[in-house]
Amino acid sequence: MTHFPQPHPQRRSPRVQLGGSVPAAVRLDDGRCAKGKLQTISETGGMLRLGRPLGEGDFVEVVFQTRTGAVQGMAEMLTPRQATTFWLQPFRYVALGDNDHSNLRMAVESTLDRSFSGITSTGSATGWVS
């Protein structure tokens, strides 16, 4: 069954700062692929670090690996902003499979648990990718 993440109007989904340590693949509607790194992730979306921005409003497939398994979901690209030599582009999930949503939720919670234990989420996130 497909999960459609909905932002909670009273409470923002917790964000995990990854600092660009987790590789991600992005597949566009026309079949082209882009590679990036996850800067931030939450249960409702995230921020990608890209060499070149994607179109605002583009619907894409975002894929990355966690300790609990792969996360593959459909997302809408939001307004990019240029950093020094790269672009930061937020996205919001529009559809995730149940297993993907579960993997994402467990990865976010696991990283948050470690950061509350005195390990920074940026440091702990390097162990996410196999």
C-alpha positions in Angstrom: 0.0 0.0 0.0 1.2 3.5 -0.8 1.8 6.0 2.0 1.1 9.7 1.2 3.1 11.8 3.8 1.1 14.7 5.1 2.7 17.5 7.1 1.1 18.0 10.5 -0.2 21.6 10.6 0.7 22.0 14.3 3.9 20.1 14.5 6.8 20.1 12.0 8.3 16.7 11.2 11.8 16.3 12.9 14.7 17.1 10.6 18.0 15.2 10.6 21.0 17.1 9.4 23.2 14.8 7.3 25.7 17.3 6.0 25.8 15.8 2.5 27.1 12.4 3.7 24.4 10.2 2.1 24.4 9.6 -1.7 21.0 9.9 -3.4 19.8 9.2 -6.9 17.1 11.2 -8.5 15.2 10.0 -11.6 13.2 12.6 -13.6 10.0 12.0 -15.5 11.9 11.8 -18.8 14.2 9.0 -17.6 17.2 11.2 -17.0 19.1 10.7 -13.7 20.8 13.1 -11.4 23.1 12.3 -8.5 23.2 14.2 -5.3 23.7 14.0 -1.6 21.2 14.3 1.2 21.8 17.4 3.3 18.7 17.0 5.5 15.9 14.4 5.7 12.6 14.0 7.5 9.5 11.8 7.1 7.9 14.4 4.8 10.8 15.4 2.6 14.4 16.6 2.6 17.1 18.7 1.1 19.4 17.6 -1.7 22.9 18.9 -2.5 23.1 19.0 -6.3 25.6 20.1 -8.9 22.8 21.7 -10.9 19.3 22.5 -9.8 16.2 20.6 -11.0 13.0 22.4 -12.0 10.8 23.7 -9.2 7.6 21.6 -9.3 9.2 18.7 -11.1 8.0 15.3 -9.9 10.9 12.9 -9.4 11.8 9.6 -7.8 14.4 9.9 -5.0 16.3 6.8 -3.9 18.9 6.4 -1.1 20.1 3.6 1.2 19.7 3.4 5.0 20.8 0.8 7.5 17.2 -0.4 7.6 16.9 -0.7 3.8 16.4 1.4 0.8 14.0 4.4 0.6 12.4 5.0 -2.8 9.7 7.6 -3.1 8.0 10.0 -5.4 8.7 13.6 -4.6 8.1 17.2 -5.7 11.1 19.4 -6.1 10.8 22.8 -4.4 12.6 26.1 -4.9 16.4 25.6 -5.2 19.0 28.0 -3.8 22.6 28.4 -4.8 25.3 27.8 -2.3 29.0 28.4 -3.3 29.7 25.6 -5.8 26.5 23.6 -5.5 22.8 23.9 -5.2 20.6 23.1 -2.2 17.1 21.9 -3.3 14.3 20.9 -1.0 11.8 18.3 -1.9 8.6 16.9 -0.4 7.4 13.4 -0.6 4.2 12.9 -2.4 4.1 9.0 -2.2 6.1 6.3 -0.4 5.5 2.6 -0.3 4.8 1.2 3.2 8.2 -0.4 3.5 9.9 2.7 2.2 8.0 4.9 4.7 8.9 2.4 7.5 12.6 2.5 6.5 12.6 6.2 6.4 10.9 6.6 9.8 13.3 4.1 11.4 16.3 5.8 9.9 15.2 9.3 11.1 14.4 8.0 14.6 17.6 6.1 14.9 19.7 9.1 13.9 17.8 11.3 16.3 18.2 8.8 19.1 22.0 8.7 18.5 22.2 12.5 18.4 20.4 12.7 21.8 22.9 10.2 23.2 25.7 12.7 22.5 26.6 11.6 19.0 25.9 14.3 16.3 23.5 13.3 13.6 26.0 14.4 10.9 28.6 12.1 12.4 26.3 9.2 12.8 24.8 9.5 9.4 28.0 8.4 7.7 27.1 4.9 8.8 23.8 5.0 7.0 25.2 4.1 3.6 26.4 0.5 3.0 
